[in-house]
């Protein structure tokens, strides 16, 4: 299976469980790998046949900016579900990083893998 990726998508979000986190927007970083058969667009050389990573990115920005979850785990699941439901993606690997959340660590977060048939 081929992969289409989005790396380093930064989105400001209201996220966190502490009171101070509920008053500020924090920058989250998203890295996605999405399973997509690239043979059709490669043969046609037509953008209409591709997985539109600009549209995927725009959808994630929209979803994340409107969210207000406490946990990155919840947000990651919602983002994965939206991508699988709205785009021709067979599976995805989503890494959601929360930079600066833990002193001494560059970032913390979750990595999840989901597919259409396995949930």
Secondary structure in CASP SS format (residue, H / E / C, confidence):
PFRMAT SS
TARGET T0000
AUTHOR 0000-0000-0000
METHOD secondary structure of the structure
MODEL  1
X C 1.00
X C 1.00
X E 1.00
X E 1.00
X E 1.00
X E 1.00
X E 1.00
X E 1.00
X E 1.00
X E 1.00
X E 1.00
X E 1.00
X E 1.00
X C 1.00
X C 1.00
X C 1.00
X C 1.00
X C 1.00
X H 1.00
X H 1.00
X H 1.00
X H 1.00
X H 1.00
X C 1.00
X C 1.00
X E 1.00
X E 1.00
X E 1.00
X E 1.00
X E 1.00
X E 1.00
X E 1.00
X E 1.00
X E 1.00
X E 1.00
X C 1.00
X C 1.00
X C 1.00
X H 1.00
X H 1.00
X H 1.00
X H 1.00
X H 1.00
X H 1.00
X C 1.00
X C 1.00
X H 1.00
X H 1.00
X H 1.00
X C 1.00
X C 1.00
X C 1.00
X H 1.00
X H 1.00
X H 1.00
X H 1.00
X H 1.00
X H 1.00
X H 1.00
X H 1.00
X H 1.00
X H 1.00
X H 1.00
X H 1.00
X H 1.00
X H 1.00
X C 1.00
X C 1.00
X C 1.00
X C 1.00
X C 1.00
X H 1.00
X H 1.00
X H 1.00
X H 1.00
X H 1.00
X H 1.00
X H 1.00
X H 1.00
X H 1.00
X H 1.00
X H 1.00
X H 1.00
X H 1.00
X H 1.00
X H 1.00
X C 1.00
X C 1.00
X C 1.00
X C 1.00
X E 1.00
X E 1.00
X E 1.00
X E 1.00
X E 1.00
X E 1.00
X E 1.00
X E 1.00
X E 1.00
X C 1.00
X C 1.00
X C 1.00
X C 1.00
X C 1.00
X C 1.00
X C 1.00
X E 1.00
X E 1.00
X E 1.00
X E 1.00
X E 1.00
X E 1.00
X E 1.00
X E 1.00
X E 1.00
X C 1.00
X C 1.00
X C 1.00
X C 1.00
END
